[in-house]
Amino acid sequence: MFKYEIILYWDQNDQIYVAEIPELPGCMAHGSTQELALKNAQEAISLWLDVAKENGDDIPQPKGRKLMYA
């Protein structure tokens, strides 16, 4: 499993869940369920990284987030 941030949301127009990976420009996926969208996002990340490696492009390190609890 990759450690890139995934933003998951419902697209009312297309009636699908969309998973965006903001740290990898243009990388996104979708699915009819949240689970399918996340599964497809993992595959999209893998493909994005493979293409970047093949092209000699820089690969961003996952940033993660520091959560602050009260």
ABEGO torsion letter per residue (X at the ends): XBABBBBBBBBAAAGBBBBBBAABBGBBBBBABAAAAAAAAAAAAAAAAAAAAAAGBBBBBBAEBBBBBX
